[in-house]
Amino acid sequence: MQVRYIAFFFLFLSCNAFNREDKQYGSPKGYNLAEPTRYRVRQSMQEISGIVLAPDEHHILSINDEEGKIYSIDVSTDRPYPTSKFDRSGDYEDLATTGTDWFVLKSNGHLYHVNGMFTDTVDATHYKLALPGKREFESLYFDARDSSLIVICKNCEEDKREGFTSAYRFRLNTMEYDTTPVYRINVADIARLTGGDVGRFRPSGAAIHPIEHRLYIVSAINRLLVITDLDGKVQEAYNLRRRRFPQPEGISFTANGDMYISNEAVDESQASILKFKYH
């Protein structure tokens, strides 16, 4: 009995080892996801969510998912981060800029147009997502092609049984959402490229690459980096290692293509921002 138990134990370990090795990890062309520069962030940003590189490429503008504040993170200093409070506390998930205007996404799809950021008169104009059904969002980015903001579903009712992840467009010329998806991401395409069962694809951050003009999407739940064209057609997909990407929540690029990904604190790991040079 004891011999059989020991044999079963080693068989269990070997099967687990095989399953771990079976998952493939790669990097998009121009990046090495195994060699980041890691920046730790202060205690106030352990719930770091969306990030956007400031025009000076030295400060990182960010939100956490509990407060109605925008933080200006300087990873080279230990001083407290300047903040700009635009609204009451809530579940805020991402932020984006058109180059002149700044917007924050709430998890229910509502958008906040932030005015006078980092001044004494900061406030925000609130725009609601007037669509029926339960919806949850964590990804927001600016698409300059038609001057619109795009939000990608993390959990939307119409996606549950259809094998797609929907995205909706907010038109800046009318300051209104379209009532139908601007595109839908085919989850089967992601599974084919990663070699595993994705289940439901639940994005947590997205940004357009400034040189490739493609959309890079991270998912904390799926622990994936997915690259699509600007109409949501999947082109590449990569598994992300847990020890390096414990909870990837935000993504942003510098003008020369350097990629930044933020990780929210989880378990024993601290929140961090990872920088990947673009070659």
KADA-V39150 format. One line per field, one symbol per residue. ss: DSSP state (H for helix, E for strand, C for the rest). phi: phi as a letter, one per 30 degrees, with the letter a starting at -180 (. if undefined). psi: psi as a letter, one per 40 degrees, with the letter a starting at -180 (. if undefined). A space follows every 50 residues. Layout:
BEGIN
ss: ???
phi: ???
psi: ???
END
This chain:
BEGIN
ss: CHHHHHHHHHHHHHHHHHHHHHCCCCCCCCCCCCCCEEEECCHHHCCEEE EEECCCCCCEEEEECCCCEEEEECCCCCCCCEEEECCCCCCEEEEEECCC CEEEEECCCCEEEEECCCCCCCEEEEECCCCCCCEEEEEEEEECCCCEEE EEEEEEHHHCCCCEEEEEEEECCCCEECCCCCEEEEHHHHHHHHCCCCCC CCCCEEEECCCCCCEEEEECCCCEEEEECCCCCEEEEEECCCCCCCCEEE EEECCCCCEEEEECCECCECCEEEEECCC
phi: .ddddddddddddddddddddddcbbbdejbbddbdcccdcdedcdcebd bbddedhcccdabccbbdbcccccdcbcdeddbbdcaddaccbababdjb cbbbccddjdcbddcieibdcdabccbcccbdidbbbbbbaccdebhbcc ccdcabedcdccibbcbbccdddchbddcbddabdddddddddcibddic dbdbaaadddcdhbccbcbdddhbcccbddciddcbabdcdddcbdadcb babdddjeccbccddahcdddabccbdcc
psi: ddddddddddddddddddddddhhhaiiheiheegihhhiiidefdfhbi ihhidefdihhiiifdifihihhheeieiihiihheiiiaghdiiiiedd ihihhideeiihhhifhfiefhaihhhihgiiihihiehhihhedfgiih hhhdgideedeefihiiihhhedefiiieiidihhhdddddddefihdbh hgieiiihheddfihhhihddegihhhiaeeehhdihhihhdddgdghdi iiiideehhhhihihibeiiiihhhhih.
END
